[in-house]
Amino acid sequence: MMQISNYPASNRSSNITAWILQVLLALAFVAAAGAKLASVPMMVESFEQIGLGQAFRYITAAVEIIGALALLAPRVSALGALWLAATMFGATIAHLVRLHTSPAPALVLLALCLVVAWLRREQIGLLLADLRDFLK
């Protein structure tokens, strides 16, 4: 089988899959953050029901934008995926405990973020090695 790059075919297809997911997730999170920042009535109402105040809506939007940018940064995309997975875990809890609405969208985003983190798991090892070297 002819190879187009230096990567084996399986690594290349994993890389392409990861990039497609990263771009789609970044777009989804930027759109969600935009709705929060634009004070879309549904978002305002949801954050009112959560009970942490409207400032939390802006904080959540910032967290989503930071995570989306990290997804698109090759060196830290795995961390961005984990950051957003943790955010979606919190969103799932909010849907179940405070909003009493379906957590399905948050769970789908959580699962996709975990897939990206898994596909980019080598980055985490490299970042930990860099951290160990820095702390020596």
C-alpha positions in Angstrom: 0.0 0.0 0.0 1.4 3.4 -1.0 1.8 5.9 1.8 1.3 9.7 1.3 3.1 10.8 4.4 5.7 9.5 6.9 3.0 8.2 9.1 1.7 4.7 8.8 -1.8 4.6 7.3 -3.5 3.9 10.6 -1.8 6.9 12.3 -2.6 9.1 9.3 -6.3 8.2 9.4 -6.4 8.7 13.2 -4.8 12.1 12.7 -7.4 13.1 10.0 -10.2 11.8 12.2 -8.9 13.8 15.1 -8.6 17.0 13.1 -12.1 16.7 11.7 -13.5 16.2 15.2 -11.4 19.0 16.6 -12.6 21.5 14.0 -16.3 20.4 14.4 -16.1 20.6 18.1 -14.3 24.0 18.0 -17.1 25.3 15.8 -19.8 23.9 18.1 -18.2 25.4 21.2 -17.6 28.8 19.6 -21.3 28.8 18.5 -22.4 27.9 22.0 -20.2 30.6 23.5 -21.5 33.1 21.0 -25.1 32.4 22.1 -24.1 32.9 25.7 -22.3 36.2 25.0 -25.2 37.4 22.8 -27.6 36.8 25.7 -29.8 34.5 23.8 -33.0 34.3 25.9 -32.8 30.6 26.3 -29.2 30.9 27.6 -30.1 33.6 30.0 -33.1 31.6 31.3 -31.0 28.4 31.6 -28.3 30.1 33.7 -30.9 31.8 35.8 -32.3 28.3 36.6 -28.8 27.0 37.4 -28.7 29.6 40.1 -25.1 30.8 39.9 -25.9 34.1 38.3 -25.4 35.6 34.9 -21.7 36.1 35.4 -21.4 32.3 35.3 -22.8 32.5 31.8 -19.9 34.7 30.7 -17.4 32.6 32.5 -18.8 29.5 30.8 -18.5 31.2 27.4 -14.9 32.1 28.1 -14.1 28.5 29.1 -15.7 27.3 25.9 -13.7 29.8 23.7 -10.5 28.9 25.4 -11.2 25.2 24.9 -12.1 25.7 21.3 -8.9 27.6 20.6 -6.9 24.9 22.4 -8.5 22.2 20.2 -7.1 24.0 17.2 -3.6 24.3 18.7 -1.6 21.2 17.7 0.5 21.0 20.8 -2.3 21.3 23.3 -5.4 19.9 21.6 -5.6 17.0 23.9 -5.7 19.3 26.9 -8.3 21.4 25.2 -10.4 18.3 24.7 -10.1 17.3 28.3 -10.9 20.9 29.4 -14.1 20.8 27.3 -14.9 17.3 28.4 -14.8 18.5 32.1 -17.0 21.4 31.1 -19.5 19.1 29.5 -19.5 16.8 32.5 -20.5 19.9 34.5 -23.2 20.7 31.9 -24.5 17.2 32.2 -24.9 17.5 35.9 -26.6 20.9 35.5 -29.1 19.4 33.1 -29.9 16.6 35.4 -29.9 18.4 38.7 -31.0 22.0 38.1 -32.5 22.3 34.6 -34.3 18.9 34.5 -33.8 18.8 30.7 -32.1 16.1 28.5 -28.4 16.0 29.0 -28.0 14.2 25.6 -26.3 17.1 23.7 -23.8 17.6 26.6 -23.2 13.9 26.7 -22.5 13.7 22.9 -20.1 16.6 23.2 -18.5 15.0 26.2 -18.0 11.7 24.3 -16.6 13.5 21.3 -14.1 15.4 23.4 -13.0 12.2 25.1 -12.5 10.6 21.6 -10.2 13.6 20.7 -8.3 13.3 23.9 -7.8 9.6 23.3 -6.7 10.2 19.7 -4.3 12.8 20.9 -3.1 11.0 24.1 0.5 11.1 23.0 0.4 14.9 23.5 -0.4 14.4 27.2 2.7 12.2 27.6 4.9 14.8 25.9 3.5 17.6 27.9 4.0 15.7 31.1 7.6 14.9 30.1 8.2 18.6 29.4 6.7 19.5 32.8 9.0 17.0 34.5 12.0 18.4 32.7 11.0 21.9 33.7 10.6 21.0 37.3 14.1 19.4 37.5 
